[in-house]
């Protein structure tokens, strides 16, 4: 019997999901520690960033092993599996697909051997925008693909295609060629590496253990393994950690453009980004919402869990009582069962149910993080009215999402974005609310305590900080179509052909030089 995918998203209709999180990456160099267990707990803390697949690569100095599969971290790994993954350094990944289909071949970490006997494993958070060009270079080099169709596998192949260079040297040659958003953790038999794109779109932090080092997508993952926060990995920086310690190299001039949507939705509330606690930022966004869009009401309620901090801030600034109006079932995710249309219309109650005693006869302010297609808000407004709410005033802790993201978040297409085709009044009517208010872009930016110039705001204002390719050579499934075309253009005599390591569900080939 097929199993449910167990995804933790608060999407009410699996056929029409909201914004999907970027991936989570984790790496640890700690001789004498159980690095696979540390990586497991680190990925557990990053589960919200990706729920389609999980994987861990580990090295004992003589070989690299990758274990990966589809599913949540707790579904993929158990104690016997972790006990078999022994070594002194490891990397891990929890995936939501932004390039390449959601299948086992595209799960990470990716792994590749070089002709000189080195093995490279790599995990990626973000999304590259020159994937088609990289695929063409891979084909021109005559490299043999391993069945994966994601940008991460291309980077791994390119790193492994330079056997005359050390892995560090290969990285310094390959990283400047990459365009887009990337926070990498990668490794060979002896060294842990971390790199962040010159714009620093996706977060990456460095931590210190008593006997080692940790890198992770968010500070929360450092907390869970007992590591102290040292600093962020800088945009355009490559870090290498081995028995000689930590060394840092710049491969590009930094031009910081951190993702603004991390503060709204993606990052955990207990994370810190650029020195700003995310929960505090979201509470401040709620306060700003109350100033910009006041209303007379009896109760402020959040759409759990993502709307909770902003709802607290809204209640605090407005003087309106904060309370619970919707209860979320934390154990229900998408399943393999395909409900009928009738059951799908009732599917909201699998995840959210109103507290009728709290909302009946009340004028409600309902705070949520964003509106993408409007299906979630439409269903919630209808459900609250059916539960007896007198008025439903919707407040959103981000500006209207009018542009797609190409840097690691999978929004709907622009044609599906509700705010792209309707003005504020049109959206209000569409979701059935009495009033609707979005926080302003300047108000959101102010809550982050970051200068506007250091933030990527593309999904809100259409100003993309990293140039996008012309034509249609971009998108989640670009390699499923482009790969066949560029392969036909590859030369007959390859410059170098690396032997791919073929992994299977529940493990990977061990490479020992």
C-alpha positions as CSV (number, residue, x, y, z in Angstrom):
1,X,0.0,0.0,0.0
2,X,1.4,3.5,-0.8
3,X,2.1,5.7,2.1
4,X,1.1,9.3,2.6
5,X,3.8,11.9,1.9
6,X,3.3,13.3,5.4
7,X,3.9,16.9,4.4
8,X,3.4,19.4,7.2
9,X,2.2,22.3,5.1
10,X,-1.0,24.1,6.1
11,X,-2.3,23.9,2.6
12,X,-6.0,23.1,2.7
13,X,-6.3,21.8,-0.8
14,X,-3.4,19.5,-1.9
15,X,-4.2,20.1,-5.5
16,X,-3.6,23.9,-5.0
17,X,-0.7,24.4,-2.6
18,X,0.5,27.7,-1.3
19,X,4.2,28.8,-1.3
20,X,6.5,25.8,-0.8
21,X,9.5,26.2,1.4
22,X,13.0,26.2,0.2
23,X,15.2,23.2,1.2
24,X,17.2,22.8,4.4
25,X,20.9,21.9,4.5
26,X,23.1,20.8,7.4
27,X,26.8,19.9,7.7
28,X,29.0,18.8,10.6
29,X,32.7,18.1,11.1
30,X,33.2,16.6,14.5
31,X,35.7,13.7,15.0
32,X,34.6,11.5,17.9
33,X,31.0,12.6,17.7
34,X,28.0,10.6,16.2
35,X,27.8,12.9,13.2
36,X,24.9,11.0,11.5
37,X,22.8,11.5,14.7
38,X,23.8,15.2,14.9
39,X,22.8,15.6,11.2
40,X,19.5,13.8,11.8
41,X,18.5,16.2,14.6
42,X,19.7,19.1,12.6
43,X,17.5,18.1,9.7
44,X,14.6,17.5,12.1
45,X,14.9,21.2,13.1
46,X,14.9,22.1,9.4
47,X,12.0,19.9,8.4
48,X,9.7,22.9,7.7
49,X,12.0,23.9,4.8
50,X,11.4,20.7,2.8
51,X,9.2,17.7,3.2
52,X,9.5,15.6,0.0
53,X,12.8,13.8,0.7
54,X,15.7,13.6,3.1
55,X,19.3,12.3,2.9
56,X,22.6,12.1,4.8
57,X,26.1,11.6,3.5
58,X,28.8,10.6,5.9
59,X,32.6,9.9,5.6
60,X,35.0,8.0,7.9
61,X,38.0,9.3,6.0
62,X,38.2,6.3,3.6
63,X,34.9,6.5,1.8
64,X,31.6,8.5,1.4
65,X,28.2,6.9,1.9
66,X,24.9,8.5,1.0
67,X,21.6,7.3,2.4
68,X,18.4,9.1,1.1
69,X,14.8,8.4,0.4
70,X,11.5,10.1,-0.2
71,X,9.6,11.2,2.9
72,X,10.1,13.1,6.1
73,X,13.3,12.8,8.1
74,X,11.7,10.5,10.7
75,X,10.3,8.3,7.9
76,X,13.6,8.0,6.1
77,X,15.9,7.3,9.1
78,X,15.7,4.9,12.0
79,X,18.2,4.0,14.7
80,X,19.8,1.0,13.0
81,X,20.3,3.1,9.8
82,X,21.9,6.0,11.7
83,X,24.1,3.6,13.6
84,X,25.5,2.2,10.3
85,X,26.5,5.7,9.1
86,X,29.8,6.2,11.0
87,X,32.4,8.8,10.4
88,X,33.8,12.1,11.4
89,X,31.9,14.4,9.0
90,X,28.5,14.5,7.4
91,X,26.1,16.6,5.4
92,X,22.3,16.4,5.2
93,X,19.4,17.7,3.2
94,X,15.7,17.9,3.5
95,X,14.1,18.7,0.1
96,X,11.3,20.6,-1.5
97,X,11.7,20.4,-5.2
98,X,12.3,23.7,-7.0
99,X,14.3,22.2,-9.9
100,X,13.5,18.7,-11.0
101,X,10.6,16.4,-10.3
102,X,9.8,15.0,-6.8
103,X,11.4,11.6,-7.3
104,X,14.1,9.5,-5.6
105,X,16.7,10.3,-8.2
106,X,16.5,14.0,-7.3
107,X,16.7,13.5,-3.6
108,X,19.9,14.9,-2.0
109,X,22.8,14.8,-1.2
110,X,24.0,14.1,-4.7
111,X,27.2,12.0,-5.0
112,X,29.8,11.8,-7.6
113,X,33.3,10.3,-8.0
114,X,36.2,11.7,-9.9
115,X,38.7,9.8,-12.0
116,X,41.3,10.6,-9.4
117,X,39.4,8.7,-6.7
118,X,37.9,11.5,-4.7
119,X,34.2,11.4,-3.9
120,X,32.0,14.5,-3.7
121,X,28.6,14.7,-2.0
122,X,26.6,18.0,-2.1
123,X,23.4,19.4,-0.7
124,X,21.8,22.6,-2.0
125,X,19.3,25.2,-0.7
126,X,18.2,27.6,-3.4
127,X,17.7,27.6,-7.1
128,X,20.0,28.4,-10.0
129,X,18.8,30.4,-13.0
130,X,21.4,29.3,-15.5
131,X,20.6,25.6,-15.2
132,X,20.2,25.2,-19.0
133,X,23.7,26.7,-19.6
134,X,25.2,24.4,-17.0
135,X,23.5,21.4,-18.6
136,X,25.0,22.4,-21.9
137,X,28.5,22.6,-20.3
138,X,28.0,19.2,-18.7
139,X,27.1,17.7,-22.1
140,X,30.0,19.4,-23.8
141,X,32.3,17.9,-21.2
142,X,30.9,14.5,-22.0
143,X,29.8,13.8,-18.5
144,X,27.4,10.9,-17.9
145,X,24.3,11.9,-15.9
146,X,23.0,9.7,-13.2
147,X,19.3,10.0,-13.8
148,X,18.8,13.2,-11.7
149,X,17.2,16.3,-13.3
150,X,18.1,19.0,-10.8
151,X,20.6,21.8,-10.7
152,X,22.4,20.3,-7.7
153,X,23.4,17.2,-9.7
154,X,24.9,19.5,-12.4
155,X,27.0,21.4,-9.9
156,X,28.2,18.1,-8.4
157,X,29.2,16.8,-11.8
158,X,31.1,20.0,-12.7
159,X,33.0,19.8,-9.4
160,X,33.9,16.2,-10.1
161,X,35.0,16.9,-13.7
162,X,38.2,18.6,-12.6
163,X,40.4,15.8,-11.3
164,X,43.6,17.8,-11.7
165,X,42.3,20.2,-9.0
166,X,41.6,19.7,-5.4
167,X,37.9,19.9,-4.4
168,X,38.5,23.3,-3.0
169,X,40.2,24.4,-6.2
170,X,37.4,23.0,-8.3
171,X,34.9,24.9,-6.2
172,X,36.7,28.2,-6.7
173,X,36.5,27.5,-10.4
174,X,32.9,26.4,-10.6
175,X,31.2,28.6,-8.0
176,X,31.7,31.9,-10.0
177,X,30.0,30.3,-13.0
178,X,26.8,29.8,-11.0
179,X,23.9,32.3,-11.3
180,X,21.0,32.3,-8.9
181,X,20.6,31.4,-5.3
182,X,22.6,28.8,-3.5
183,X,23.6,27.8,-0.1
184,X,25.7,24.7,-0.4
185,X,27.1,22.2,2.0
186,X,29.4,19.6,0.4
187,X,32.2,17.2,1.3
188,X,34.8,14.8,0.2
189,X,36.4,12.1,2.3
190,X,38.1,14.5,4.7
191,X,36.7,18.0,4.4
192,X,33.4,19.8,5.0
193,X,32.7,22.8,2.7
194,X,30.1,25.5,2.7
195,X,29.4,28.2,0.2
196,X,26.8,30.9,-0.3
197,X,26.0,32.8,-3.5
198,X,27.3,36.4,-3.8
199,X,23.8,37.8,-3.0
200,X,23.2,35.6,0.0
201,X,19.6,35.1,-1.0
202,X,19.1,31.9,1.1
203,X,20.4,31.8,4.7
204,X,23.4,29.8,5.9
205,X,25.0,30.0,9.4
206,X,28.2,28.7,11.0
207,X,28.3,27.2,14.5
208,X,30.8,25.8,16.9
209,X,30.7,22.5,18.8
210,X,33.0,21.7,21.6
211,X,34.9,19.3,19.3
212,X,33.9,20.5,15.8
213,X,32.0,22.8,13.5
214,X,28.4,22.9,12.1
215,X,26.9,24.8,9.2
216,X,23.1,25.0,8.7
217,X,20.3,26.8,7.0
218,X,19.0,28.3,10.2
219,X,20.2,29.0,13.7
220,X,17.5,26.7,15.1
221,X,19.4,23.7,13.7
222,X,22.5,24.8,15.6
223,X,20.5,25.1,18.8
224,X,19.1,21.6,18.6
225,X,22.6,20.0,18.4
226,X,24.1,22.2,21.1
227,X,26.3,24.4,18.8
228,X,26.9,28.0,19.5
229,X,26.3,30.5,16.7
230,X,29.5,32.0,15.3
231,X,28.3,34.0,12.4
232,X,26.6,33.8,9.0
233,X,28.5,32.4,6.1
234,X,29.1,35.6,4.1
235,X,27.7,36.1,0.5
236,X,30.4,35.0,-2.0
237,X,32.3,33.0,0.7
238,X,33.7,29.4,0.6
239,X,34.5,27.8,3.9
240,X,36.5,24.6,4.3
241,X,36.8,22.7,7.5
242,X,39.2,19.8,8.1
243,X,41.9,18.6,10.6
244,X,43.8,21.8,10.0
245,X,40.9,24.0,11.2
246,X,38.6,26.4,9.3
247,X,39.7,28.5,6.4
248,X,37.7,31.0,4.3
249,X,38.1,32.2,0.7
250,X,36.1,34.8,-1.2
251,X,35.1,33.6,-4.7
252,X,32.9,36.7,-5.5
253,X,32.3,40.2,-4.4
254,X,29.4,40.2,-1.9
255,X,26.2,42.0,-3.0
256,X,23.7,41.1,-0.2
257,X,20.1,40.5,-1.2
258,X,18.6,38.3,1.5
259,X,15.2,36.8,0.9
260,X,12.5,39.0,2.4
261,X,10.0,36.2,2.4
262,X,12.1,34.3,5.0
263,X,10.9,36.8,7.6
264,X,7.3,36.4,6.5
265,X,6.9,32.7,6.3
266,X,9.8,30.4,5.6
267,X,12.2,30.6,8.6
268,X,11.3,29.2,12.0
269,X,10.1,31.9,14.4
270,X,13.0,31.0,16.7
271,X,15.6,31.6,14.0
272,X,17.8,34.6,13.7
273,X,18.6,36.2,10.3
274,X,21.1,39.0,9.9
275,X,20.9,39.6,13.6
276,X,17.1,39.9,13.7
277,X,15.0,37.3,15.5
278,X,12.3,36.2,13.1
279,X,9.5,36.0,15.8
280,X,10.2,39.5,16.8
281,X,10.1,40.7,13.2
282,X,6.8,39.0,12.7
283,X,5.3,40.5,15.8
284,X,6.5,44.0,14.6
285,X,4.9,43.3,11.2
286,X,1.6,42.7,13.0
287,X,1.9,46.0,14.9
288,X,2.5,47.7,11.6
289,X,-0.6,46.0,10.1
290,X,-2.7,47.4,12.9
291,X,-1.4,50.9,12.2
292,X,-1.9,50.7,8.5
293,X,-5.3,48.8,8.6
294,X,-7.2,49.5,11.8
295,X,-10.7,48.1,12.2
296,X,-13.3,47.9,15.0
297,X,-13.5,44.3,16.1
298,X,-13.9,42.0,19.1
299,X,-11.2,39.4,18.6
300,X,-7.9,39.0,16.7
301,X,-7.2,35.4,15.7
302,X,-4.3,33.9,13.7
303,X,-4.4,31.3,11.0
304,X,-2.1,28.8,12.7
305,X,0.8,28.6,12.8
306,X,2.3,31.0,10.4
307,X,-0.1,33.9,11.3
308,X,0.4,33.7,15.0
309,X,3.2,36.2,15.7
310,X,1.7,38.8,13.5
311,X,-1.7,38.3,15.1
312,X,0.0,38.9,18.5
313,X,1.5,42.1,17.2
314,X,-1.8,43.3,15.7
315,X,-3.7,42.7,19.0
316,X,-1.0,44.4,21.0
317,X,-1.0,47.6,18.8
318,X,-4.8,47.7,18.3
319,X,-5.9,46.9,21.8
320,X,-8.2,44.2,20.5
321,X,-8.3,41.0,22.5
322,X,-6.1,38.2,21.1
323,X,-7.5,34.7,21.1
324,X,-7.8,31.3,19.4
325,X,-10.5,31.0,16.7
326,X,-9.1,28.1,14.6
327,X,-7.6,24.9,15.8
328,X,-5.1,23.1,13.7
329,X,-4.6,19.3,13.6
330,X,-0.8,19.0,13.7
331,X,-0.9,15.3,12.6
332,X,-2.7,15.5,9.3
333,X,-0.8,16.1,6.1
334,X,-1.5,15.1,2.5
335,X,-2.3,11.5,2.0
336,X,-2.2,9.1,-1.0
337,X,-6.0,9.0,-0.8
338,X,-7.6,11.1,-3.6
339,X,-10.9,12.4,-2.2
340,X,-14.0,13.0,-4.2
341,X,-14.9,16.6,-4.9
342,X,-17.5,16.6,-2.1
343,X,-14.9,15.4,0.4
344,X,-12.3,17.8,-0.9
345,X,-14.7,20.7,-0.2
346,X,-14.9,19.5,3.4
347,X,-11.1,18.9,3.5
348,X,-10.4,22.1,5.4
349,X,-11.8,20.4,8.5
350,X,-9.0,17.8,8.4
351,X,-6.5,20.7,9.2
352,X,-8.5,23.5,10.7
353,X,-11.7,23.7,12.7
354,X,-13.3,26.7,14.3
355,X,-13.7,27.2,18.0
356,X,-17.3,28.0,17.7
357,X,-17.7,29.3,21.3
358,X,-15.0,31.8,20.7
359,X,-16.1,33.2,17.3
360,X,-19.8,33.1,17.5
361,X,-21.3,36.6,17.5
362,X,-17.9,38.2,17.2
363,X,-16.3,40.6,14.8
364,X,-13.0,38.9,13.9
365,X,-9.7,40.1,12.6
366,X,-8.1,37.1,10.9
367,X,-4.3,37.4,10.4
368,X,-2.4,35.2,7.9
369,X,1.0,35.4,6.3
370,X,0.2,35.7,2.6
371,X,-2.4,35.2,-0.1
372,X,-1.3,33.3,-3.2
373,X,-4.3,31.8,-5.0
374,X,-6.8,32.8,-2.3
375,X,-8.2,29.3,-1.8
376,X,-7.1,29.0,1.9
377,X,-8.5,32.4,2.9
378,X,-11.7,31.8,1.0
379,X,-12.3,28.6,2.8
380,X,-11.5,30.0,6.2
381,X,-13.8,33.0,5.8
382,X,-16.6,30.8,4.8
383,X,-16.0,28.4,7.7
384,X,-15.9,31.2,10.2
385,X,-19.1,32.7,8.9
386,X,-20.7,29.3,9.2
387,X,-19.5,29.1,12.8
388,X,-21.4,32.3,13.6
389,X,-18.9,35.1,13.1
390,X,-20.6,38.5,12.5
391,X,-17.8,40.0,10.6
392,X,-14.5,38.7,9.1
393,X,-11.7,41.2,8.5
394,X,-8.6,39.6,6.9
395,X,-5.2,41.1,7.5
396,X,-2.1,39.8,5.7
397,X,1.5,40.2,7.1
398,X,3.1,40.6,3.6
399,X,2.3,42.7,0.6
400,X,0.4,41.2,-2.3
401,X,2.5,38.4,-4.0
402,X,2.4,39.4,-7.7
403,X,5.6,37.9,-9.1
404,X,7.0,34.3,-9.0
405,X,10.2,33.4,-7.3
406,X,13.1,31.9,-9.2
407,X,15.5,31.7,-6.2
408,X,14.3,28.8,-4.2
409,X,10.6,29.2,-3.3
410,X,7.9,27.5,-5.4
411,X,5.0,29.9,-5.7
412,X,2.1,29.5,-8.1
413,X,2.7,30.6,-11.6
414,X,2.1,34.3,-12.2
415,X,-1.1,33.6,-14.0
416,X,-2.4,31.8,-10.8
417,X,-1.4,34.5,-8.4
418,X,-4.6,36.2,-7.2
419,X,-3.0,39.6,-6.7
420,X,-1.7,39.6,-10.2
421,X,-5.1,39.9,-11.8
422,X,-7.2,41.7,-9.1
423,X,-6.9,44.9,-7.1
424,X,-7.4,44.9,-3.3
425,X,-11.2,45.2,-3.6
426,X,-11.3,42.4,-6.2
427,X,-9.4,40.1,-3.9
428,X,-11.6,41.1,-0.9
429,X,-14.7,40.1,-2.9
430,X,-13.0,36.9,-4.1
431,X,-12.3,35.6,-0.6
432,X,-15.5,36.9,0.9
433,X,-14.0,39.1,3.6
434,X,-15.7,42.2,5.0
435,X,-12.4,44.1,4.7
436,X,-8.9,43.2,3.6
437,X,-5.6,44.8,4.4
438,X,-2.0,43.9,3.4
439,X,1.0,45.3,5.2
440,X,2.9,47.8,3.0
441,X,6.3,46.9,1.5
442,X,8.0,49.7,3.4
443,X,6.3,48.5,6.6
444,X,7.5,44.9,6.1
445,X,11.1,46.0,5.3
446,X,11.2,48.2,8.4
447,X,10.2,45.2,10.6
448,X,13.3,43.3,9.4
449,X,15.6,46.1,10.5
450,X,17.5,45.6,7.2
451,X,18.1,48.2,4.6
452,X,15.9,47.8,1.5
453,X,19.0,47.5,-0.6
454,X,20.1,44.4,1.2
455,X,16.8,42.5,0.6
456,X,15.4,40.5,-2.3
457,X,11.8,41.8,-2.7
458,X,11.2,40.3,-6.2
459,X,8.0,38.4,-5.3
460,X,6.5,41.7,-4.2
461,X,7.9,44.3,-6.5
462,X,9.2,42.4,-9.5
463,X,12.8,43.7,-9.1
464,X,14.9,40.6,-9.6
465,X,18.4,41.1,-8.2
466,X,19.9,38.2,-10.3
467,X,19.4,38.5,-14.0
468,X,17.0,35.9,-15.4
469,X,17.7,34.0,-18.7
470,X,15.9,35.0,-21.8
471,X,13.2,32.8,-23.2
472,X,11.8,29.8,-21.4
473,X,15.1,28.3,-20.2
474,X,14.0,28.5,-16.5
475,X,11.6,26.7,-14.3
476,X,11.1,23.7,-12.1
477,X,11.2,21.1,-14.9
478,X,13.7,22.8,-17.2
479,X,16.1,19.9,-17.3
480,X,13.3,17.4,-18.2
481,X,13.0,19.2,-21.5
482,X,16.3,21.1,-22.1
483,X,18.5,18.1,-21.2
484,X,17.5,16.2,-24.3
485,X,18.3,19.2,-26.6
486,X,21.7,20.0,-25.3
487,X,22.7,16.3,-25.1
488,X,22.3,16.2,-28.9
489,X,24.8,19.1,-29.2
490,X,27.5,17.3,-27.1
491,X,30.8,16.5,-28.9
492,X,31.6,12.9,-29.9
493,X,34.8,12.8,-27.9
494,X,34.3,13.7,-24.2
495,X,36.9,15.7,-22.4
496,X,36.4,13.6,-19.3
497,X,33.8,11.1,-18.1
498,X,33.4,10.6,-14.4
499,X,32.0,7.3,-13.1
500,X,28.7,8.1,-11.4
501,X,28.0,6.4,-8.1
502,X,24.7,4.6,-8.4
503,X,22.6,4.8,-5.2
504,X,19.5,2.8,-4.4
505,X,16.6,3.6,-2.0
506,X,17.9,3.0,1.4
507,X,21.6,3.5,0.6
508,X,24.3,4.3,-1.8
509,X,27.4,2.8,-3.3
510,X,30.4,3.3,-1.0
511,X,33.4,4.7,-2.8
512,X,36.8,3.8,-1.4
513,X,39.8,5.0,-3.3
